[in-house]
Amino acid sequence: MTSPTFPLSPAQARDRLLGLRGVLFDLDGVLTPTADVHMVAWSRLFTPYLEDQGVSPSYSDADYFKYIDGKPRYDGVRSLLASRGISLPDGDPTDAATQDTVCGLGNRKNAAFNETLAEDGVTPYPGSLAFLDYVVKAGLQVAVVTSSRNGELTLGAAGIRDRFGILVDGNLAAKRKLAGKPAPDTYELGAELLGLTPAECVVVEDAESGVQAGRAGDFGLVLGVDRGVGPQTLLDAGADIVVSDLDQLVPRPSELSTSPETATREATA
């Protein structure tokens, strides 16, 4: 599904952004570089698992972007296994990480993620913090919408949990029985909890499935952040604009100090 408009310029995207009322941020890969931690954890799970099963091709980062990125954890397990023609019983979320079930493998991956996060910590992207400061100062409400069940942990480790009154994560989605991305349900809940409609909100995503969710929900603006999946992939999924860093949408001091009236006077002087 593609965006109904041509890709916007940063100035056009910023103008549309400031006409809206809420910003819904994905977490991993948008606010924090924990997508890298997730990639390592998934590799630690699937590289030995596929080798033990005698299945080829072996696991690669391309598999992460194609089958896993942005999806709820157990959906990511199912998607990757299906790509190799493997079917396992779902099991139960309480399954031990040693069990060969969808939930067991997902819990094994989660243990690897938590270990890596505890060992290395996480620092938010400076450009994302600058963008967050900018939209809050402009009067927009903000929330985090993530498929991860580690949203609280990650935001806390990054030192930014107090910046967001609303967090929709994998735990809340499961409790409410909401479909995960690329369905728009979790983003729609984020808008609802802010007291807004989807049309009044911006979705900020780095994953193809997340961009698809924003477009499917008919949100006011879908901002893609390219952290490795590729700008054209995000545009094809429905992003209105793709940037490499969110600070590209933060006006420079010279832009802030030049009003339209001043610019007109300068141009005609």
C-alpha positions as CSV (number, residue, x, y, z in Angstrom):
1,M,0.0,0.0,0.0
2,T,1.5,3.3,-1.0
3,S,1.0,6.8,0.4
4,P,-1.8,8.8,-1.3
5,T,0.6,11.7,-1.9
6,F,4.1,12.2,-3.3
7,P,6.8,12.1,-0.7
8,L,6.6,15.4,1.3
9,S,9.6,17.6,1.8
10,P,10.8,18.2,5.4
11,A,9.2,21.7,5.3
12,Q,5.9,20.3,4.0
13,A,5.9,17.5,6.6
14,R,6.6,19.9,9.4
15,D,3.7,22.2,8.3
16,R,1.3,19.2,8.3
17,L,2.7,18.0,11.6
18,L,2.1,21.3,13.3
19,G,-1.5,21.3,12.1
20,L,-2.1,18.1,14.0
21,R,-2.5,17.4,17.8
22,G,-0.6,14.2,18.7
23,V,2.5,12.3,18.0
24,L,2.6,8.5,18.4
25,F,6.2,7.2,18.5
26,D,7.3,3.7,17.9
27,L,10.1,2.9,20.4
28,D,12.8,0.5,19.1
29,G,14.6,2.2,16.2
30,V,12.7,5.5,16.6
31,L,13.4,6.8,20.1
32,T,16.1,4.4,21.1
33,P,18.7,2.2,19.2
34,T,17.3,-0.9,20.8
35,A,16.4,-2.2,17.4
36,D,20.1,-3.1,17.3
37,V,19.8,-5.0,20.6
38,H,16.7,-6.8,19.3
39,M,18.6,-7.7,16.1
40,V,21.4,-9.2,18.2
41,A,18.9,-11.1,20.4
42,W,17.1,-12.5,17.4
43,S,20.3,-13.6,15.8
44,R,21.4,-15.3,19.1
45,L,18.1,-17.2,18.9
46,F,17.7,-18.2,15.3
47,T,21.3,-18.7,14.1
48,P,21.9,-21.8,16.3
49,Y,18.2,-22.9,16.1
50,L,18.1,-23.1,12.3
51,E,21.6,-24.8,12.3
52,D,20.3,-27.4,14.7
53,Q,17.3,-28.0,12.5
54,G,19.5,-28.4,9.4
55,V,17.5,-25.7,7.7
56,S,18.8,-23.3,5.1
57,P,19.3,-20.6,4.3
58,S,21.0,-19.6,7.6
59,Y,19.6,-16.6,9.6
60,S,20.6,-13.1,8.4
61,D,19.9,-9.5,9.2
62,A,17.7,-9.4,6.1
63,D,15.4,-11.9,7.8
64,Y,15.0,-9.5,10.7
65,F,13.8,-6.7,8.4
66,K,11.6,-8.9,6.2
67,Y,9.9,-11.2,8.8
68,I,10.4,-9.8,12.3
69,D,10.9,-6.0,12.5
70,G,8.0,-4.2,14.1
71,K,5.9,-7.2,14.8
72,P,4.9,-8.6,18.2
73,R,7.5,-11.1,19.4
74,Y,5.5,-14.3,18.9
75,D,4.3,-13.1,15.5
76,G,7.9,-12.6,14.6
77,V,8.8,-16.1,15.6
78,R,5.9,-17.5,13.5
79,S,6.8,-15.4,10.5
80,L,10.5,-16.5,10.5
81,L,9.7,-20.1,11.0
82,A,7.1,-20.0,8.2
83,S,9.8,-18.6,5.9
84,R,11.7,-21.8,6.5
85,G,8.7,-24.1,6.3
86,I,8.8,-24.9,10.0
87,S,5.6,-25.2,12.1
88,L,5.6,-25.4,15.9
89,P,2.8,-25.5,18.4
90,D,2.1,-22.1,19.9
91,G,2.5,-23.2,23.4
92,D,1.8,-20.7,26.2
93,P,3.4,-17.4,27.2
94,T,4.5,-19.1,30.4
95,D,6.5,-21.7,28.5
96,A,10.1,-22.0,29.6
97,A,12.7,-20.6,27.2
98,T,14.0,-24.1,26.6
99,Q,10.8,-25.3,25.1
100,D,10.5,-25.7,21.3
101,T,7.2,-23.9,21.0
102,V,6.5,-20.5,19.4
103,C,6.2,-19.0,22.9
104,G,9.3,-20.8,24.2
105,L,11.4,-19.5,21.3
106,G,10.0,-16.0,21.8
107,N,10.8,-16.2,25.5
108,R,14.3,-17.4,24.7
109,K,14.8,-14.3,22.5
110,N,13.4,-12.1,25.2
111,A,15.9,-13.4,27.7
112,A,18.7,-12.6,25.3
113,F,17.4,-9.1,24.8
114,N,17.1,-8.4,28.6
115,E,20.7,-9.7,29.1
116,T,22.1,-7.5,26.4
117,L,20.1,-4.4,27.6
118,A,21.3,-5.0,31.2
119,E,24.9,-5.4,30.1
120,D,25.1,-2.5,27.6
121,G,22.2,-0.1,28.6
122,V,20.7,2.2,26.0
123,T,21.0,5.9,25.0
124,P,18.1,7.7,23.1
125,Y,18.9,9.0,19.7
126,P,19.8,12.7,20.1
127,G,17.9,13.7,17.0
128,S,14.8,12.0,18.3
129,L,15.1,13.8,21.6
130,A,15.4,17.1,19.7
131,F,12.3,16.3,17.8
132,L,10.4,15.2,20.9
133,D,11.3,18.5,22.6
134,Y,10.2,20.4,19.5
135,V,6.8,18.8,19.2
136,V,6.1,19.1,22.9
137,K,7.0,22.8,22.9
138,A,4.7,23.2,19.9
139,G,1.8,21.9,22.1
140,L,1.4,18.4,20.6
141,Q,0.6,15.5,22.9
142,V,2.9,12.5,22.8
143,A,2.6,8.7,23.4
144,V,4.7,5.6,22.7
145,V,3.2,2.7,20.8
146,T,5.4,-0.4,20.6
147,S,4.9,-4.0,19.9
148,S,7.6,-4.9,22.5
149,R,6.6,-6.2,25.9
150,N,9.7,-4.5,27.2
151,G,8.5,-0.9,26.7
152,E,8.7,0.0,30.4
153,L,12.1,-1.5,30.7
154,T,13.5,0.2,27.6
155,L,12.1,3.6,28.3
156,G,13.4,3.4,31.9
157,A,16.8,2.3,30.8
158,A,16.9,5.2,28.4
159,G,15.9,7.6,31.1
160,I,12.8,8.9,29.2
161,R,9.9,7.1,30.8
162,D,8.7,10.3,32.4
163,R,8.4,12.0,29.1
164,F,5.4,9.9,28.1
165,G,2.1,9.7,30.0
166,I,0.8,7.1,27.6
167,L,2.5,3.8,26.7
168,V,0.8,1.2,24.5
169,D,3.1,-1.9,24.5
170,G,2.8,-5.6,23.8
171,N,1.5,-6.3,27.3
172,L,-1.4,-3.9,26.9
173,A,-2.1,-5.0,23.4
174,A,-2.3,-8.7,24.6
175,K,-4.6,-7.6,27.5
176,R,-6.9,-5.8,25.1
177,K,-6.6,-8.6,22.5
178,L,-5.5,-6.2,19.9
179,A,-4.0,-7.3,16.6
180,G,-0.3,-6.3,16.2
181,K,1.3,-4.2,13.5
182,P,0.7,-4.0,10.5
183,A,-2.8,-3.8,11.8
184,P,-3.5,-0.2,13.0
185,D,-5.2,-1.3,16.3
186,T,-2.4,-0.4,18.7
187,Y,-1.9,3.0,17.1
188,E,-5.6,3.7,17.2
189,L,-5.6,2.9,20.9
190,G,-2.7,5.3,21.4
191,A,-4.7,8.1,19.8
192,E,-7.8,7.2,21.8
193,L,-5.9,7.3,25.1
194,L,-4.7,10.8,24.1
195,G,-8.3,11.8,23.6
196,L,-7.7,12.2,19.8
197,T,-8.7,10.7,16.5
198,P,-6.2,9.0,14.2
199,A,-6.7,11.9,11.7
200,E,-5.3,14.2,14.4
201,C,-2.2,12.2,15.0
202,V,1.2,11.5,13.5
203,V,2.7,8.0,13.4
204,V,6.5,7.9,13.6
205,E,7.9,4.5,12.5
206,D,11.1,2.8,11.3
207,A,9.6,-0.6,10.5
208,E,7.7,-1.5,7.3
209,S,4.9,-3.2,9.3
210,G,4.6,0.0,11.5
211,V,4.3,2.3,8.5
212,Q,1.7,0.0,7.1
213,A,-0.2,0.3,10.4
214,G,-0.1,4.0,10.2
215,R,-1.4,4.1,6.6
216,A,-4.1,1.5,7.3
217,G,-5.3,3.5,10.2
218,D,-5.7,6.7,8.1
219,F,-3.5,8.8,10.4
220,G,-2.9,12.4,9.7
221,L,0.8,11.9,8.8
222,V,3.1,8.9,8.6
223,L,6.7,9.7,9.2
224,G,9.2,7.0,8.3
225,V,12.7,6.9,9.9
226,D,15.2,4.8,7.9
227,R,17.3,2.8,10.3
228,G,18.2,0.1,7.8
229,V,15.1,-1.1,6.0
230,G,15.6,1.4,3.2
231,P,13.7,4.6,2.4
232,Q,11.9,3.2,-0.7
233,T,10.5,0.2,1.3
234,L,9.0,2.7,3.8
235,L,7.6,4.9,1.1
236,D,6.1,1.9,-0.6
237,A,4.6,0.9,2.7
238,G,2.8,4.2,2.9
239,A,5.1,6.7,4.5
240,D,4.5,10.4,3.6
241,I,8.2,11.2,4.1
242,V,11.3,9.2,5.1
243,V,14.1,10.8,7.0
244,S,17.4,9.3,8.2
245,D,17.0,11.2,11.6
246,L,14.2,13.0,13.1
247,D,16.2,16.2,13.7
248,Q,15.8,16.8,9.9
249,L,12.2,17.9,10.9
250,V,13.4,20.3,13.6
251,P,13.7,23.9,12.2
252,R,17.1,25.5,12.4
253,P,17.4,28.7,14.4
254,S,17.5,30.8,11.2
255,E,14.1,29.2,10.2
256,L,12.6,30.0,13.6
257,S,13.8,33.6,13.5
258,T,12.4,34.3,10.1
259,S,8.7,34.8,9.9
260,P,6.8,34.6,6.6
261,E,6.2,38.3,6.8
262,T,10.0,39.0,7.3
263,A,10.9,36.6,4.5
264,T,8.5,38.5,2.1
265,R,10.0,41.9,3.1
266,E,13.5,40.6,2.6
267,A,12.7,39.1,-0.8
268,T,11.2,42.4,-2.0
269,A,13.7,44.8,-0.5
